[in-house]
Amino acid sequence: MRRETMDVEALVLDDEDAARMVADHERRNRFMGPIVRRVLSQLAGFTYDGTNEGHLALVRQLPVVGFSPSTAASDR
């Protein structure tokens, strides 16, 4: 196993992008859905149901952060 690191930039996604990311993650990881929804419900303070409306309510309560390669790293 090789260990690699890279410089990244973090950005808080807007509500619509964040909701799409959550929905996409749920589609790709259906097996873990019930467990993840239970934990997210506890973190958000309401019953998260995985609906489109639920996605938006969730990301308004729990901001989603995205990462991308740092532009400063490409200047080196």
Secondary structure, DSSP 4 states (H G I P E B T S, - for coil): -------EEEEEPPHHHHHHHHHHHHHHTGGGHHHHHHHHHHHHTS----SHHHHHHHHHHS--EEEEE-HHHHT-
